[in-house]
Every structure is written in C-alpha cells, then in structure tokens.
C-alpha cells in the first residue's frame, strides 16, 4: 500500500480523524499555521508543499504561477486566466467557489441543516434579525472546500455588496465527520456574513466559515483580512458593486461557504450532494415569474422550474 493509500484508510477511521483534527489546541495550531505558512525560506517552502502533496490530491497544473514564495502563496494561488468563466446565462446564479456540495434545500421557516438530521437556525448563523427575515423559507446550499482546492471565491451574480458582519468564534474542522458530531458547528466557528442585493432587489447572502488552520478570510472590497485578531461581532457597512465571476476574496486554507437565496430560486440539475462543483458553474436559477420552465444550462436547454 502506498503512503497516500494508507493516509486515505486512516482518514476514514472516524474516531481517529476527529481526534487528530479537533481534540487538539485548535486556536494555537491555527495561529501557528498562519505564521508558519508565510515563511519565505526556500527549503521550508519546498518541504511544506511536498508534505501537502503527500497528504492530499494537490494539483498545481491550473495555477497561474509555477513557483511560489511560501506555503501561504501556494494556498492562495490564482488560476490561469479563463479557467473559471462564469456561466453567461442571465438566469443562472453560479457557484462562488470550487467545492464539494454538502447539505442543500429549502429553509423550513428559519431552520436549515449542516447534515441530515442536524439542524441549526438562521439566527444562530447570521446574528442579524433583518437578514433572518430576508431568508425566511428561502434556499440554502453548503459548499465545502478541501485543503487542496482553489481557495478564492467569486461573485455568484451581479449586484451590490451592502454589509459584512464578522462573527468571532471557534475553529472546529468542517469535514463531514465533525459535522456529524458537533451540534450547530457552523454557528460556533468564525465566519463572515456577506449580504448582497441583486439588481431585481432580492437578497443573496454568502457566509464564508473559517475552520481549523483557516481563521483568515480576505475580502478585496473592504481591503480587510478578518481573523482571530478581528474583534467580533463587527459590522462593516459597504456599497461595492459586483459582477458575476468577480473575485471577492479568499480563504487562507480550505473551509466552507454557505449560500442563502430567496425561496423562488431553484437548484440546477448538476447540484447533487457530494458532487464536486467549480466556481462559475451553474448553482441556482431565477425562474421567470409565472413560468413553468426555467433555463438552467448555458446552451438554452429547458428544465422544469420545480426541481429542488
């Protein structure tokens, strides 16, 4: 058995996985990684990236650069131009990031799920009663980024960014094993609630959630890095325009983005639990009012507007 094969087997041992990634000094390890990953010493950089490759499916063939100054530089890498074009169909809301699709569906009043049978509330997640009302009975989808993925995230649609609410918290792992064991995990971790307004007036929100080794979120439109040194809750009003596909910021490592949308948005047919999705690919559609059908594919194929 190869080393990667052995690592894969061990990672499936839930008790061991949970112990090694959660029952550790999470905050201290996260601060250490934030410091260590930025060291620009060539030997440390090369050994760190080699170790990362050993423990993951890291693929740098899409990276814009062929060499990196540090581990952090590699984590936050840009891609070659044109690799994540947003779907041009104006009815399509695209994925803001590369990720693995987790729980998704309709919000029952103000209740949604981190996995089947494990509920949490919009109020606990957002901490903003007005935003809770905006997403009452709406739609949600959870997108999990693994450590080896592209970590930058983009605008899912045209609109304006109205406010960011940073909420301090813990740094639990956000993998499926932890989601089964930690109640209301997303509501415990550090997160940024990004409220956007679409041209048609609807509210669409993105909630980047930090995790162990991932307690820094960079937002271009505020020129801020939000992390453990940011004292939350902290509200940052803003008025920034966004175009579908624009880069909004990045995670320092892998984590999760929760997308919250209005109740009349429908999930596209490629949205399946555990499926991989790339930034710019179809995520949801805005059906025309009163229409029985809505376009979901960029080639114009019609699909029923009742699929969830």
C-alpha positions as CSV (number, residue, x, y, z in Angstrom):
1,X,0.0,0.0,0.0
2,X,1.3,3.5,-0.9
3,X,1.7,6.2,1.7
4,X,-1.3,8.1,0.2
5,X,-3.4,4.9,0.3
6,X,-2.5,4.4,4.0
7,X,-3.4,8.0,4.7
8,X,-6.7,7.6,2.9
9,X,-7.5,4.5,5.0
10,X,-6.6,6.2,8.2
11,X,-8.7,9.3,7.3
12,X,-11.8,7.0,7.1
13,X,-11.3,6.0,10.7
14,X,-13.8,8.5,12.1
15,X,-12.7,8.4,15.8
16,X,-9.0,8.9,14.8
17,X,-9.8,11.6,12.3
18,X,-12.0,13.5,14.8
19,X,-9.4,13.2,17.5
20,X,-6.5,14.4,15.3
21,X,-8.3,17.3,13.7
22,X,-10.5,18.5,16.6
23,X,-9.3,17.3,20.0
24,X,-6.2,19.5,19.7
25,X,-5.4,23.1,20.6
26,X,-7.3,24.4,17.6
27,X,-6.7,28.1,18.1
28,X,-3.0,27.7,18.8
29,X,-2.5,25.5,15.8
30,X,-4.4,27.9,13.6
31,X,-2.2,30.9,14.8
32,X,0.9,28.8,14.3
33,X,-0.1,27.8,10.7
34,X,-0.9,31.5,9.9
35,X,2.7,32.4,10.9
36,X,4.5,29.3,9.5
37,X,2.8,29.3,6.1
38,X,4.1,32.8,5.4
39,X,7.8,31.9,5.9
40,X,9.6,32.6,2.6
41,X,12.6,30.3,3.2
42,X,13.0,28.1,0.1
43,X,13.7,24.8,2.0
44,X,10.8,25.3,4.4
45,X,8.5,26.2,1.4
46,X,9.5,23.2,-0.7
47,X,9.3,20.7,2.2
48,X,5.9,22.1,3.2
49,X,4.4,21.9,-0.3
50,X,5.9,18.4,-0.7
51,X,4.3,17.3,2.6
52,X,1.0,18.9,1.5
53,X,1.1,16.9,-1.8
54,X,1.7,13.7,0.2
55,X,-1.4,14.2,2.3
56,X,-3.8,15.4,-0.4
57,X,-4.6,15.4,-4.1
58,X,-3.0,18.8,-4.6
59,X,-2.8,19.6,-8.3
60,X,-1.0,22.8,-9.3
61,X,-1.4,22.4,-13.1
62,X,-4.1,25.1,-13.1
63,X,-2.0,27.6,-11.1
64,X,-1.1,30.9,-12.8
65,X,2.4,30.7,-11.3
66,X,4.8,27.9,-11.5
67,X,6.8,28.8,-8.3
68,X,5.7,30.2,-5.0
69,X,7.3,32.4,-2.4
70,X,5.8,30.4,0.6
71,X,3.2,27.8,1.5
72,X,0.7,30.6,2.0
73,X,1.4,31.9,-1.5
74,X,0.6,28.4,-2.8
75,X,-2.6,28.1,-0.7
76,X,-4.0,31.4,-2.0
77,X,-2.8,30.9,-5.6
78,X,-4.5,32.4,-8.6
79,X,-5.5,30.2,-11.6
80,X,-4.5,30.7,-15.2
81,X,-6.8,33.3,-16.9
82,X,-10.0,32.0,-18.2
83,X,-10.2,28.7,-16.2
84,X,-13.3,29.6,-14.2
85,X,-15.6,31.6,-16.6
86,X,-19.0,32.3,-15.0
87,X,-22.0,30.8,-16.8
88,X,-23.2,33.7,-19.0
89,X,-26.9,32.8,-18.9
90,X,-28.6,35.8,-17.1
91,X,-31.0,33.4,-15.3
92,X,-28.1,31.5,-13.6
93,X,-26.6,32.1,-10.2
94,X,-23.2,30.4,-10.3
95,X,-21.1,28.7,-7.6
96,X,-18.9,31.2,-5.8
97,X,-16.1,28.7,-5.3
98,X,-14.7,25.3,-6.1
99,X,-16.1,22.9,-3.6
100,X,-17.9,19.7,-2.6
101,X,-21.7,20.1,-2.3
102,X,-23.0,19.3,1.1
103,X,-26.5,19.8,2.6
104,X,-28.8,21.9,0.5
105,X,-32.5,22.5,0.1
106,X,-35.4,24.6,1.4
107,X,-35.1,26.5,4.7
108,X,-38.0,25.4,6.9
109,X,-39.1,28.7,8.4
110,X,-35.6,29.6,9.8
111,X,-34.2,26.1,10.1
112,X,-31.6,24.5,7.9
113,X,-29.2,21.6,8.1
114,X,-25.5,21.0,8.3
115,X,-26.1,17.3,7.5
116,X,-29.3,15.3,7.5
117,X,-30.9,15.3,10.9
118,X,-28.6,18.0,12.3
119,X,-30.4,21.3,12.3
120,X,-29.3,24.8,13.1
121,X,-31.1,28.2,12.8
122,X,-30.6,31.2,10.7
123,X,-30.5,33.4,13.8
124,X,-27.6,31.4,15.2
125,X,-25.7,31.5,11.9
126,X,-26.3,35.1,10.9
127,X,-26.9,37.0,14.2
128,X,-29.0,39.6,12.3
129,X,-32.8,39.5,12.6
130,X,-33.4,41.6,9.5
131,X,-31.3,39.2,7.4
132,X,-33.0,36.2,9.0
133,X,-36.3,37.7,7.8
134,X,-34.9,38.1,4.3
135,X,-34.0,34.4,4.1
136,X,-37.1,33.1,5.9
137,X,-38.3,30.0,4.0
138,X,-35.6,30.5,1.4
139,X,-33.0,28.2,-0.1
140,X,-29.5,27.2,1.2
141,X,-26.6,25.3,-0.1
142,X,-23.3,24.3,1.6
143,X,-20.1,24.2,-0.4
144,X,-17.0,22.7,1.3
145,X,-13.5,23.5,0.2
146,X,-10.8,20.9,0.9
147,X,-7.3,21.9,1.6
148,X,-6.0,21.2,-1.9
149,X,-8.7,23.1,-3.7
150,X,-8.5,26.6,-5.3
151,X,-9.3,28.9,-2.3
152,X,-10.5,32.1,-3.9
153,X,-14.2,32.9,-4.1
154,X,-16.2,34.9,-6.6
155,X,-19.4,36.8,-7.1
156,X,-22.3,34.4,-7.8
157,X,-24.3,37.1,-9.6
158,X,-24.4,40.8,-10.5
159,X,-25.4,43.1,-7.6
160,X,-24.1,45.2,-4.8
161,X,-22.5,44.2,-1.5
162,X,-24.3,46.0,1.3
163,X,-22.7,44.8,4.5
164,X,-20.3,42.3,6.1
165,X,-20.9,41.1,9.6
166,X,-17.8,39.3,11.1
167,X,-18.6,36.9,14.0
168,X,-15.8,35.6,16.1
169,X,-15.8,32.0,17.1
170,X,-14.0,28.7,17.3
171,X,-12.1,26.8,14.6
172,X,-13.6,23.3,14.5
173,X,-12.9,21.2,11.5
174,X,-15.7,21.4,9.0
175,X,-15.4,17.9,7.4
176,X,-18.4,15.5,7.4
177,X,-17.1,13.6,10.4
178,X,-17.1,16.8,12.6
179,X,-20.5,17.9,11.2
180,X,-22.0,14.6,12.4
181,X,-20.6,15.1,15.9
182,X,-20.6,18.9,16.7
183,X,-24.0,20.4,17.1
184,X,-24.5,23.7,15.2
185,X,-20.9,23.7,14.1
186,X,-21.2,26.5,11.5
187,X,-22.7,28.7,14.2
188,X,-19.7,28.1,16.5
189,X,-16.9,28.8,14.1
190,X,-15.6,32.2,13.0
191,X,-17.5,33.5,9.9
192,X,-18.2,36.5,7.7
193,X,-21.8,37.2,6.7
194,X,-21.8,39.0,3.3
195,X,-25.1,40.5,2.4
196,X,-25.6,41.3,-1.3
197,X,-28.5,42.8,-3.2
198,X,-29.3,41.7,-6.7
199,X,-30.5,44.1,-9.4
200,X,-34.0,42.8,-9.0
201,X,-34.0,43.7,-5.3
202,X,-33.6,40.2,-3.8
203,X,-31.1,39.5,-1.0
204,X,-28.5,36.8,-1.6
205,X,-26.0,36.1,1.2
206,X,-22.7,34.3,1.3
207,X,-21.3,33.0,4.6
208,X,-17.7,32.0,4.4
209,X,-17.0,29.9,7.5
210,X,-13.5,29.5,8.9
211,X,-12.1,26.2,10.3
212,X,-9.0,24.8,12.0
213,X,-5.9,26.2,10.3
214,X,-8.3,28.5,8.4
215,X,-9.1,31.6,10.5
216,X,-8.3,34.2,8.0
217,X,-10.7,35.5,5.3
218,X,-9.5,38.2,2.9
219,X,-12.2,40.5,1.3
220,X,-11.0,42.7,-1.5
221,X,-13.9,45.1,-1.5
222,X,-13.2,46.1,2.2
223,X,-9.4,45.7,1.9
224,X,-9.6,43.7,5.1
225,X,-8.3,40.4,6.5
226,X,-10.7,39.0,9.0
227,X,-9.3,36.7,11.6
228,X,-8.9,36.0,15.3
229,X,-7.5,39.5,15.8
230,X,-10.7,41.0,14.5
231,X,-12.9,41.5,17.5
232,X,-16.4,40.5,16.6
233,X,-19.2,40.8,16.2
234,X,-18.1,43.6,13.9
235,X,-20.3,45.2,11.3
236,X,-18.8,46.7,8.1
237,X,-21.3,48.7,6.0
238,X,-20.2,48.9,2.4
239,X,-21.5,49.8,-1.0
240,X,-19.5,47.8,-3.6
241,X,-20.6,46.6,-7.0
242,X,-20.0,43.1,-8.1
243,X,-20.3,41.4,-11.4
244,X,-20.9,37.7,-11.8
245,X,-17.5,36.0,-11.6
246,X,-15.6,38.9,-9.9
247,X,-13.1,37.7,-7.3
248,X,-14.4,38.7,-3.9
249,X,-11.6,37.3,-1.7
250,X,-10.0,34.1,-0.4
251,X,-9.6,31.7,2.4
252,X,-6.1,31.0,3.8
253,X,-6.9,27.3,3.6
254,X,-9.9,25.1,2.9
255,X,-13.2,25.7,4.6
256,X,-16.9,26.2,3.8
257,X,-19.2,28.8,2.1
258,X,-23.0,28.7,2.8
259,X,-25.1,30.4,0.1
260,X,-28.5,31.7,1.1
261,X,-31.0,32.7,-1.6
262,X,-34.7,33.6,-2.0
263,X,-37.4,30.9,-1.9
264,X,-38.2,31.2,-5.7
265,X,-34.6,30.3,-6.7
266,X,-34.3,26.7,-7.9
267,X,-31.3,24.4,-7.8
268,X,-29.8,23.4,-11.1
269,X,-29.6,19.7,-12.1
270,X,-25.9,19.4,-11.5
271,X,-26.4,20.2,-7.8
272,X,-26.1,16.8,-6.1
273,X,-24.9,16.0,-2.6
274,X,-21.2,15.1,-2.5
275,X,-20.7,16.2,-6.1
276,X,-17.8,18.5,-7.0
277,X,-18.5,21.9,-8.4
278,X,-16.2,24.6,-9.7
279,X,-16.5,28.4,-9.4
280,X,-18.6,29.8,-12.2
281,X,-20.7,26.6,-12.8
282,X,-24.5,26.7,-12.5
283,X,-25.7,26.6,-9.0
284,X,-29.3,28.1,-8.9
285,X,-31.6,29.7,-11.4
286,X,-34.1,32.5,-11.2
287,X,-37.3,31.3,-12.9
288,X,-39.4,33.8,-14.8
289,X,-42.4,34.8,-12.7
290,X,-45.4,32.5,-13.6
291,X,-43.3,30.3,-15.9
292,X,-43.5,26.5,-15.7
293,X,-40.0,26.2,-17.1
294,X,-36.7,27.9,-16.4
295,X,-33.4,27.8,-18.3
296,X,-30.6,26.1,-16.3
297,X,-27.9,25.3,-18.9
298,X,-25.9,27.9,-20.8
299,X,-26.9,26.1,-24.1
300,X,-30.5,27.1,-23.5
301,X,-31.9,23.7,-22.5
302,X,-35.2,24.0,-20.7
303,X,-35.7,22.2,-17.4
304,X,-38.8,22.2,-15.1
305,X,-38.7,25.0,-12.6
306,X,-39.9,22.8,-9.7
307,X,-36.7,20.8,-9.0
308,X,-35.1,21.2,-5.6
